[in-house]
């Protein structure tokens, strides 16, 4: 069994946040996992952290969960 700790989740949340800061559009969780070499579990725990802090927007598009940073000037292209 793999145990996750809050420090690891927080560090991964920081990695995700920095990646989202580079973007002006939504990114899928799957693409984010690939880009950052994270497992799905690692990413969703950290995404939950960012969501609780109201730092990200999560939307469902074409059956996939998509993310962007809050107050981002994003496009739908």
Secondary structure, 3 states (H helix, E strand, C coil): CCCCCHHHHHHHHHHHHHHHHCCCECEEHHHHHHHHCCCHHHHHHHHHHHHHCCCEEEEEECCEEEEEECCCCCECC
